[in-house]
Amino acid sequence: MAKKQARSISSRVAAWRIWFQAAFLIAWLDPLMVRLHTFCSPVFHCHSCPWATFACPIGVLANFSALHIFPFVAVGILLIAGVSLGGFVCGWVCPFGFLQDLIGRIPTPKFHIPGWMRHIRFVVLLGLVLIVPYLWGEEHSLFFCRLCPAGALEAAVPNTVQSAMAGQEVVWPTLAKSAILVVILLAMLFTWRPWCTVLCPLGAIFSLCNLFSFVFIRVNKESCTDCNLCRRLCRYGGGPREIGGDMQCIRCLDCTKCKSVTISSVLSRQRTANAPGELVTIGETHGE
């Protein structure tokens, strides 16, 4: 009875995810006008945005790499968030992920991105966020912030409009930055979370944390009937037995609408991982 109740709670909570995202969006948009830019949040949100409360962790990593300084505070924040929640941050807290979810709700044909493309975000993290800034500084054309679509949408666009309305000289975003933004916005219409899935360097960090984070997804091996309901419910990949406990999962909890799938914690994983008939980590079922 306790397990059944836990599954029911998970599925009910999943229905409220959009409201959690909206609530966190308000916090990121600096409602109190405090501008705490010396402190970064664990989400993908450009600190140059006129309504940004905190600094962007990826922007901090890139700029500190250019300065050859290790960003202890930013790395600490990301490790705490990653170890605690993993991809849950992407699925429930990130404002750019929220935007993708909203646009994805527009009724257009959707396709799944090939699995190999999900590794590109690690190239972005290592190359554009760390290596390019370290070797050539922030003036290089491949410096991440010069290409970032969140920076284009949240900072360049409103700042350009504000300058135009004030009669000041308008500084237009670069062609590359504008083109990337347009491509990402169009892709949001035809696949779920294209930025998160393929290019997001912050998503790359949290996807690695999925392997050992406190919050993760479990499947009941004994009650699973291979009905494929969890796979049909999953918008971001092939279903929880393939990605629920793996690096692509954003813990949206949609798959917990299946009676065999539930959210769990690392404590229960240690207690029941090898017990026959108990809940086991997704990815360990059916020989995966």
HUWO-V672669 format. One record per backbone hydrogen bond with DSSP energy under -1.0 kcal/mol. NH is the residue of the N-H (numbers start at 1). CO is the residue of the C=O. If there is no record, write none. Layout:
nh=NH co=CO
nh=NH co=CO
This chain:
nh=5 co=1
nh=6 co=2
nh=7 co=3
nh=8 co=4
nh=9 co=5
nh=10 co=6
nh=11 co=7
nh=12 co=8
nh=13 co=9
nh=14 co=10
nh=16 co=13
nh=17 co=14
nh=20 co=16
nh=21 co=17
nh=22 co=18
nh=23 co=19
nh=24 co=20
nh=25 co=21
nh=26 co=22
nh=27 co=23
nh=28 co=24
nh=29 co=25
nh=33 co=30
nh=36 co=53
nh=37 co=35
nh=39 co=36
nh=41 co=55
nh=45 co=43
nh=49 co=46
nh=52 co=49
nh=53 co=28
nh=55 co=39
nh=60 co=56
nh=61 co=57
nh=62 co=58
nh=63 co=59
nh=64 co=60
nh=65 co=61
nh=66 co=62
nh=67 co=63
nh=69 co=64
nh=72 co=70
nh=75 co=71
nh=76 co=72
nh=77 co=73
nh=78 co=74
nh=79 co=75
nh=80 co=76
nh=81 co=77
nh=82 co=78
nh=83 co=79
nh=84 co=80
nh=85 co=81
nh=86 co=82
nh=88 co=85
nh=89 co=86
nh=91 co=87
nh=92 co=88
nh=93 co=89
nh=94 co=89
nh=98 co=94
nh=99 co=95
nh=100 co=96
nh=101 co=97
nh=102 co=98
nh=103 co=99
nh=104 co=100
nh=106 co=103
nh=108 co=106
nh=111 co=190
nh=117 co=114
nh=118 co=115
nh=119 co=116
nh=120 co=117
nh=122 co=119
nh=124 co=120
nh=125 co=121
nh=126 co=122
nh=127 co=123
nh=128 co=124
nh=129 co=124
nh=131 co=126
nh=132 co=127
nh=134 co=130
nh=135 co=131
nh=136 co=132
nh=137 co=133
nh=140 co=137
nh=143 co=140
nh=144 co=128
nh=146 co=143
nh=147 co=144
nh=148 co=144
nh=152 co=148
nh=153 co=149
nh=154 co=150
nh=155 co=151
nh=156 co=151
nh=157 co=152
nh=159 co=155
nh=160 co=156
nh=161 co=157
nh=162 co=158
nh=163 co=159
nh=164 co=160
nh=165 co=161
nh=166 co=162
nh=168 co=163
nh=178 co=174
nh=179 co=175
nh=180 co=176
nh=181 co=177
nh=182 co=178
nh=183 co=179
nh=184 co=180
nh=185 co=181
nh=186 co=182
nh=187 co=183
nh=188 co=184
nh=189 co=186
nh=190 co=187
nh=191 co=187
nh=197 co=193
nh=198 co=194
nh=199 co=195
nh=200 co=195
nh=204 co=200
nh=205 co=201
nh=206 co=202
nh=207 co=203
nh=208 co=204
nh=209 co=205
nh=210 co=206
nh=211 co=208
nh=212 co=209
nh=213 co=209
nh=214 co=83
nh=216 co=264
nh=218 co=262
nh=219 co=280
nh=220 co=260
nh=224 co=220
nh=232 co=228
nh=233 co=229
nh=234 co=230
nh=242 co=239
nh=243 co=239
nh=244 co=240
nh=246 co=243
nh=256 co=253
nh=257 co=254
nh=258 co=255
nh=261 co=258
nh=262 co=218
nh=264 co=216
nh=266 co=214
nh=269 co=265
nh=270 co=266
nh=271 co=267
nh=272 co=268
nh=273 co=269
nh=275 co=272
nh=278 co=275
nh=280 co=219
nh=282 co=217
nh=284 co=281
nh=288 co=285
